[in-house]
Amino acid sequence: MSSQPAPYPLRMPEELRDRLTELSRASGRSLNAEIIGILQDAVAGPQPVPAGIDVDSLAEAVADRVAAKLKNGYLDSI
């Protein structure tokens, strides 16, 4: 029989909880799972770029897509 981790009451500003709730819904996870995932990523630190990924080309492609959305009035539709 595996034991469950002990509950840890966490106090946070309401605005932060609301934002975390939005993120958890968008990712299809519970609020607890979202918080655990964020904490695990933060503790793990930056991950190395996988071999074969051309970061400069990727960054340029992203910049081109963002520029195209801005040019087409994307921000006006938000």
C-alpha positions in Angstrom: 0.0 0.0 0.0 1.5 3.3 -1.1 1.2 6.3 1.2 -0.1 9.6 0.1 2.0 12.8 0.7 0.9 14.8 3.7 -1.4 17.7 2.8 0.4 21.1 2.8 -1.9 24.1 3.2 -0.7 26.9 0.9 -1.7 30.5 1.3 -1.6 32.6 -1.9 -3.1 35.8 -3.2 -6.5 35.3 -4.8 -5.3 36.6 -8.1 -2.5 34.0 -8.2 -5.0 31.2 -7.4 -7.3 32.5 -10.2 -4.4 32.5 -12.7 -3.3 29.0 -11.7 -6.9 27.8 -12.0 -7.0 29.2 -15.5 -3.8 27.4 -16.4 -4.9 24.1 -14.9 -8.2 24.2 -16.9 -6.3 25.0 -20.1 -3.9 22.1 -19.6 -6.6 19.7 -18.4 -5.0 19.1 -15.0 -6.2 19.7 -11.5 -5.0 22.8 -9.7 -2.8 20.6 -7.5 -1.2 18.9 -10.5 -0.7 22.3 -12.2 1.1 23.7 -9.1 3.2 20.5 -8.7 4.2 20.7 -12.4 5.2 24.3 -12.2 7.2 23.7 -9.0 9.0 20.7 -10.6 9.9 22.7 -13.7 11.2 25.5 -11.5 13.3 23.2 -9.4 14.7 21.3 -12.5 15.9 24.6 -14.0 16.5 25.3 -17.7 16.6 22.2 -19.9 19.3 21.9 -22.6 18.2 22.3 -26.2 17.8 18.9 -27.8 20.4 17.9 -30.4 19.4 18.8 -34.0 17.3 21.8 -33.0 18.4 25.0 -34.8 17.4 27.6 -32.2 18.2 30.6 -34.4 15.9 29.3 -37.2 13.2 28.4 -34.7 13.4 31.9 -33.1 13.2 33.5 -36.6 10.2 31.4 -37.5 8.4 32.4 -34.3 9.3 36.0 -34.8 7.9 35.9 -38.4 4.6 34.3 -37.2 4.2 36.9 -34.4 4.9 39.8 -36.9 2.4 38.4 -39.3 -0.3 38.2 -36.6 0.5 41.7 -35.5 0.4 43.0 -39.1 -3.0 41.4 -39.6 -4.5 43.1 -36.6 -4.4 40.2 -34.2 -4.2 42.5 -31.1 -7.3 44.3 -32.2 -9.3 41.1 -32.1 -8.4 40.3 -28.5 
